[in-house]
Amino acid sequence: MSAARPLTILRTVAAVAALPLLLTACGYGSDAADDAPQAEVGADAKKLSASEVKIGYFPNLTHATALVGVQEGLLQKELGGTRIKASTFNAGPSEIEALNAGSIDIGWIGPSPSINGYTKSGGKNLRIISGSASGGVKLVVNPDKIKTLDDLKGKKIATPQLGNTQDVAFLHWIAEKGWKVDAESGKGDVSVVRTDNKITPDAYKSGSVDGAWVPEPTASKLVAEGAKVLLDESEIWPDKKFVITNIIVSQEFLKEHPDVVEAVLRGSVKTNAWINAHPDEAKASANKALEKLSGKALPDEVLNPAWESITFLDDPLASTLDAQAAHAVSAGLLEKPDLKGIYDLKPLNKVLKAEGKAEVDDAGLGVS
């Protein structure tokens, strides 16, 4: 994508809510909580250049690299005597605000808030330093009302929020079908109903919506209520992969503590390798972490299909982030952003090379 003006929200209504407009894929609110388990550090463990690193992530399966990495001590092992201080968030804007305020140094977060946070600061507050997860988004529908994709016309379909990652994806899909929908109001050939993921299952049960384009585990919760998967979003992306979770870092922290950043990335790479080598153990570990954070584990009928639809990987799939930004522009929700410099993958590629893994590409959006 060519350089252009910083990311801004078009139209007055959207501009008023600029921060919440581009939420992460799995946002359920806006508050942060220091409720994540804090790792044990040996008294004789060697510290790096910082005594602690403050990390943030969501209590969500698409953030399982962080959930499992903390739960199993895989991140702390790479940091030695540098202690992890973990906080959890329920929405992208609050995590970006925490990064800007110095309340966290490194965070797991979705593509839309990454784009929004970067462009709103004029490219000065963050860098994307790794990928973490792909997939985990589905179109699920009432099978009594919708049997084919063409049946969506005239129906009410929920997305999590105006302008969030799934909302943009659905609007783009609608446009590709040749149908018309006003992006702001959601009115048109399909009624796009912006509904918080927490209440989407109830909206579905009441008949207020006929289906939803939503992330996991909301999609599998709907299926448990009788909905059917009509489309997995991965099916419409090249190689069936698209970024759902990135790792970002404060540019200041990256500059001052590159050894700590590298250690976190090393822990992330090793965690993803462990997840992929031990999927059942990793799934149980992630669910245990979720139970600690929320007080309730996911039942198997939700956990199992949700987990299977997510791919954990180190590649940030940079070209798909660029495409997601372009989709938001074409939907009329964004002005064209200048994303040059949003990635710094040098530390990750150093770690990958040391692990004997292939290096990854920034799609031309890396730092000079």
Protein Blocks (a to p, Z undefined) as FASTA:
>chain_A
ZZddddddehjklmmmmmmmmgcfkbgbjbdcdfbccddddfklccdfbfbdcddddddf
klmmmmmmmmnommmmmnomaccdddddfbfklmmmmmmnopambdcddfklmmmmmmmn
nopmbccfbdfbegjiacdddfklpmbfklmgopacddfbghiaklmmmmmmmmmnopac
dfklopajbdcddddfklmmmmmmnopagbdcdddfklmmmmmnopacfbdfklmpghhi
acfbdcdddfklmmmmmmlmmmmmmmmmmmmmmmmmmmmlmmmmmmmmmmmmnopacdfk
lmmmmmmmpccdfblolmlmmmmmmmmmmnopaccddfehkaccklmmmmmmmnopacdd
eehpacZZ
